[in-house]
């Protein structure tokens, strides 16, 4: 696997998992956990919003912190 692809995959996966964790925390702290069973598409959209933005943030932060040659 090329180094750039590995770098992007690792940072994307790490950010995505962090975003899912925060999204689940948001759902449970707002007491809208019935959304998971009654409106699964709505819950998926909330979780995707958190996960995608965290994944992009992790990729951009990782790229910004790369050493310059």
N, C-alpha and C positions, 0 to 999 in steps of 0.2 A: 504494500500500500504506500503510495507516495506520501512524503512527510506533510504536505499541505492538506491532503484529504484526511489523513489521520488527525491532524491538529483540528481541522474544522469539525470532524465527527465527534471528537472527544469534547470539545467546547460546546458544541450544539447539544449533545446528550446531557452534559452536566447542567447547562442552563435550563434545558427542558425539564429535567427532573426537579430542579430547584423551583421552577415556575409552577409545576404541578403541585408541589408541596405547599407553596404559598397560596395557590388557588384553593386547595382543599382547606387550608386554614381560614381563608376568607369565607368560604361557604359555611364552615362550622361556627365561626365567630359571629356571623350575621344571622345565625339560626335559620338558614334556608336549606338545611340538609335534606328536607323533603323534596327539594329540587332534583336530587340525584335519582329518586324513584319515580316522581310524578312527571318531571320534564327533563328526561336525560339529555335531549339535544341542547336545551338551555344550559344545563350543567357543563356539557362538553364545550359549549361556546365560551363560557366563563373560564374554564380550565385552559382552553386553547389560547385565550387572550393573555393569560398570565404566562403560560409556558412558552409561547412564541416570542413574546417580548423579552423574557429572561434569556432565552436561547440566543437571540440576536445580540443582546447586551453582552453575554459571555463571549461570543465570537468577536465582537468589536473590541471589547476590553483586552482579550487575548492578543488580537492583532496589534493593538496600540502598545502593548507591553513587550512586543518582540524586539530583540536587540537589533539595532541597525548595523548594517555591514559597511 
